[in-house]
Amino acid sequence: MDIHADENHNGKAEGMKNCILESSHPEHESDLLPTKNVPISVLKQNGLLQTFVTGGLEQKQEEVCEAVLQAEEEWEAVEILQSGLPGENTTGTLDDLVGPAPLISFNEALQYFQTADLSECRKNIQPTVRRTGLSAISHFLFGPPRLHRVLQEERDLALTIAQCALDTSQKVHMRVLQTVYKKLTGSRFDCPRFGAHWEHLGFQGLDPATDLRATGLLGLMHTLYLVMDTRTLPLAREIFKLSQHETQNFPFCVMSINITRIVIQALREECLSKECNRRQQVIAVLNDFYVATFLHLYHIWKTQKKTISDSGFVLKEVEMFAKRNPKQLLRRLETHLNQHPNGMVWTVDGWPQHPSPSSGARSPSLNTNGRNIKQLDFTGVCDLQVDLEGEDRLV
C-alpha cells in the first residue's frame, strides 16, 4: 500500500490514521507490510514519525505507535553517535570526514604542496644566506659549489613549505598531523585539534601550530617522512621511546623541529648543494639529511646519557657537525639502516650494542653485499667547546 497515493485525505496525519485503522482488518494485514519496511530515515524525513506518535487511536493503534516510538529512539541514537565522530567541528578535526582520517604518505602530501597556490609564502623565502665583503669573496673562491639551476625550483619549494603555517581548514595539513600522531602512538583514531595529547608527542603546548612557526609545515613534513618510511619508522619509534625516558626525556616533536631548522640552515648556506647536484634531487636529500642528523643527535643523547639541561649545547654541536660533514652523516645513516633494518639491536640492560663513547672503539659491520666496511664513529662531538649565547633551550 502506498502511503502517498491517497490524495483525497486532508493531510499526512489523517491519511496515516486511516491506514492504521484499515490495517486492523485481516484483509488489509498484508498492506501494512510495505509501511513497516519503509526506512526510519524516510519516515522521519516526511514527518510520519510525528504522525504515528500523536494519533489518538485504539489499542491496536497504540501498539503500532509504541513500535514506531522505539524506532524513532533508535534513529535519534544513530544521530547522537554520528555527532560524536571525529569529523565534527567541536573536536577540531576534519569537518567533512566520517570516521578517522586516512593516513597520508609523504609523496601524497608533497604533491599537494606542488599543486597548491603558495605564492604568498614564496614571497618570504631567502634561498641563500646573504654574504658581504670578505665573507662573500671567501665563499665564492673556497666555498661549496652553487646549486644547479635546474634544482633551484625544488629548493625554493622546500623553503616555501617552511613558510607555510598549519591551517586547520586544509584537509592535507590535518591529515599530516593526524598521521604523525597515529604512527607514533599506535592509535587508530583521530585526536582533537587542541589538547594535552600533543604535549605527550613532545609539543610544548596544546596547539602544535605554535611550535611549527619556526619551520612551518616543513617541520611536520620531515616528521611525516620519518614515521611513514618503512626503513626509518623503527628509528622514529626508538627516538620517541627515548624521549619518554625517566631521566633522559626530551620533547620529541620540538627536537624534531630543531633538526629541521638545522636542515634549512644547511640548505641556505649551500652545505648540501654538492650532494643535491650529485643526486639531482633536493627534497630527497633534505629528508635523508634530516633523518641522519636526528640519528646523530639520538646516538649522542643515548650513549652519553644527556638530559634536557644539555639540549642547547647538544643542538649547537650537532648543527656544527652536520653542516661541516653532511656526506659523512648520510653515510652513517645508510650504514645504520643496513645494519638495523628492523630497528636498534638491544642488549639485556636495554642499551643498544654500540661501542663505549669513551673508548673510541669501532666494530666491524657488513654492507648489503656482505663485505666488511668501516664502522663510522659517532663519539667525541660533544667534547668540543662552544660558547653559547643566552640560555640553553630548545626553539
N, C-alpha and C positions, 0 to 999 in steps of 0.2 A: 504494500500500500504506500503510495507516495504522499507524504505529509504536506507537500507543496501544491498538490494537484487541485484541491478543492478551493476555488477562488470565490465561492459564494459565501464563505464564512466572513465574519466581520473582523477577524484578527487571528494572530497565531495562537493566542490563549484559547479562544472559543473553538478553533479548529482542532487543537490538541485535545481539548476536553471531549469533543465528540469522538475522536479516535479512540480514546481510552474507554469511553462508555461502550462503544461498539465492540471493543475487544473482550468485554465480559461475556459475550455470547460465543459458544463453541465454534460457530461457523466463521467467526472473524479471528479466531485464535492464530491462524497462520498469517493473517495480515499484519499482526503486531511484530512478527519476527524481523522484518526489514528495519523497523524503528529501533529495535534493540541492537541491531548490528551497525547502526549509524555511529561513526566515531564520536567520542566525547567532545573532541575539538570542534566538530561541525555543529553539534548540538549547542555548545556554548556560544559559538560564533553567531548563530542565528537566534539567540535569546531563548531557546527552547528549554534549557535547564531551569531558567527562571519561571517559565510557564508550568513545568512539572511541579515545582515546589509550591507555587502559590495557588494551584487549583483546589477548590473545595469539593472533593469527591468522596465517594463512599469507600468502604473497607478495601475493595479491590483496587480502587484508585490509589489509596494510601500506601498499599504495598508497592505499587509501581513508583510512587513518589519517593518512598524510602530507598529503593534501589537506585533511583536517579540521584538522590542526595549523596549516597555513598560514592557514586561515580563522579559526582562533582567534587567531592572532597579529595578523591584520588587525583583528579585533574589539577586542583589547587596545589596539592603536594608536589606534583611534577613541576609546576611553575616555580615553587619555592626552591626546589633542588636546582633548577636551571639558573635561578638568580644568584645562587652561590658558587657558580663555576668561575674559574679564573678569568673568564672573558669580561667580567663585569667591571664597570668603571671604579667601583669602590675599592677593588683590590689593587688598582694601579697597574694592572697588566693589560694585555691586548683587549680592545673593546669588542671586536667582531669575530673572535675565535671562540668556538665552543670546545671546551676541553683544553688540555695542556698544549702550549705552542710547540710545534715540531722543532727538533734540533736543526741547527743550521751549520753547514760546513764553512770552512774559511773561504773556499772558492766561490760559494754562492754569495756570501756577504761581500766579497771583493767585487763580484760582478755588479752588485747593487751600486757600489761606490763608483764603479767605472761608467755607469749609465746615468747616475743621478746628477742633478744640477748642483754643482759645488762651487759655482762662480764666486759667491760671497766669501766662502772660506779660502778659496785660492788667492784672493787679493792679499791675504795676510801672511803668506809664506815667504820665507827667506831661504832660498835654495842653498846658498853657501854663506860661510862666515865672511864678513867684510874685513879685509886687512888693508892697512895703510903703511906707508913708509918702508922701513927695512923689513918689517914682517911680511909685507906683500912681495917684496923682491926675493927674500929668502924662500918663501913658499913657492914662488914661480920657478926658481932655479933648482931647489933641492926637495921640494915637497912632493906629495903623491901626484900621480897623473890626474888629469881632468876626466870627468865622466864623459863617455862618448855621447855625442849629440843625440843619437837615436834613443838613448836611455834617459834623457833628461825629462821627458814627459812622464815616464813611470816614476822617476824620483819625485817630481812635483806632485803626482797623485798621492804618494805616500805622505808627503808633507802636508798636503791638503786634508787628508783624513785626520792628521794630527791636529788640525784646526777645527774639526767638526765637534760640536758639543753633543752629548747624549740627549736625544729628543724622544720623549715618551710617545709622541704621535706617530713616530716612524716604526713600522712593524719590524723591520730588519734590525734596528737598534735594539728593540726589546727582545727579539729572538736571540741575538748575540748574547745579551746579558743573561737571559734565562738559560741558554745552553751552557755558559760558563758555570752557572750555579749548579745545574743538574750534574754536569760531568765531575765537578769537584765533590759534591755532597752525595751523589748517587740517588738523588731524588728523581721521581718520575713526574712530579707535578710542578707547575709554575708556582712562584712565590710572589708575594706582594711587591709592588714597585718600591715602596719605602718600608723600612723596618730594621730591627736589630739583627735579623738574619744576615744582612750584608756585613755587619761587623764580624760575624763568625767567619766570613770569607776573607776578612782582612782589609775591608774598607774602614775608614776612620769615623764613619757616621752612618746615619740611617739612609742617606742618599748617595749612591755611587757616583752620580754626576759631579759631586763636589770634588772628589779626588781626581776624577778624569779630566779636570780642567787643565792639568799640567801637560797632558799628552793627547787630549781629545780621544776620538774613537780609535786611534791607532793603538793606544794602550790596551783597550779592550780587544781589539783585533789580534794583538800579539798573544794575549791570554787565550783567546779562542783557538789560535793555531796550536798552542802548547797542549791544550786539552783534547783537540779533535784529531790530531795526527796520531796514528796508532803507535808510531815509534817513540813519540815523546810523551804520550799520556802516562806511562809508568813513572817517568821522571817527574811530571807535574804532580802526581799523587804523593811521591816521596817528598817533594819540596813542601807541599801542602801539609803533609804529616809532620814534618819538622817545624813548620810554623805554629803547630798546636802543642809543641813540646812544653813541658812544665817550666823549664828554666831557659830554654833557647828559643822560645816563641818569638814570632815577629808577625806583623800584618802582611799576609801573603799578597793580597791584591795591591797594596800600596808599594810593597817591594817590587812587584812586577811592573808597576807604573814607573818606578825609578829606573828599572832596567830599560824600559822603552825610552825613557829620557836620555839615557846613555847612547842608545842606538841612534836616536835623532841627532844628537850632537856629533856622533862619529860620522854620520852621513853628511851633515852640513860642513864638517871640517875636512871632507873628502878622504877620510881614513878608509872608506870602503870602496872607493872608486876603482881601485885596481882589481878587486875581486868581482865587482859588478861588471867591469869591462871584460874580464876573463870569461865569466859565465853568461854574459849578455842578458843579465837579469838584475833587477833592483829589489823588488819586494821579496822575492825568494831569498835573496842574500840577507835582507833585513830580518826575515823570520829566523833564519839559521843563526845569525849573529845574536839575536835576542835570546834564543834558547841556549847558545853556547855561553853567553855572558851570565845567564841565570844559573847554569850548571856550575860555572866557575865560582860564583858567589855562594851557591849551595855547598860546594865542597869545602870552601874556606870556613863557612859558618858551622858546618857539622864537625869537621875534623879538628878545628881549632876551638870548638866549643864557645863560639861567640854568642853574645846576648844582645838584647835590643839597645843597651847602652853603647855598644860598639858599632851601631849601624852607620853613623856618619863617617867614621873612619874607614870601615869596610867598603862602603859605597864609593868613597873617594879613590881608594886604591884599586877597586875593580874598574872604575872608569878609566883611570890612567893606564892600567894594564891592557884593557880592551882596545883602547884607541891606538896603542903602540903595537899591539900584537894581534890584529884581527885574524890573520891567517892561522896563527898558532891556536887561537881559541876554536876556530872552525874545525881544525884537525882534531883537537881534543874531543869535540862533540861527536865527530864521526867515529872516533875510536871508542868512545863510551857507548854509543848506540850499537856498535858491532859487538862489543863485549857483553852488554847487558840488554839484549833485545826485549826482555820481559821485566826490566827494572833493575834495581840495585841488588847486589849479592850481599846477604846479611849474615853476620856471624851469630854465635849463641847469645852474646850480650846485647844484640840489637844494633851494633855499629857496622857500617859497611867494611868490606875487606879491602882497605886501601893502606898503603904504607904510612907509617907514622910521619907527621909533618916535620918533626924534629930530626929524624934520621936521614931524610932525603933519599931513602931507598927507592928503587924502582923495580917494578915487577914486569916480567915479560908478558906479552899479550899476543893474540892471534888476529890477523885480519881475515877478511872473508875468504881468502884463498888458502888459509891455514898456515901462512908463513909467519915467523916471528917478526914483530915490529917493535919499535922503541916505545916504551910507556912514557907518556908525557907527564911531567911533574907539575902538580898544582901548588906546591908549597913555596913558602918564602915571600908571598905577595904582601902580606900584612906586616912584614918586618920593616918595610920601608917607612921612613919618617916623613910625614907630610904635615905642614902647618895648616890647620883648619881654621877658617874664618867663621866666627859666630858659633852658635850652638849646634852640636851634633844631633841631627834629626832627619827623619825621612821627609820627603817632599810632601 
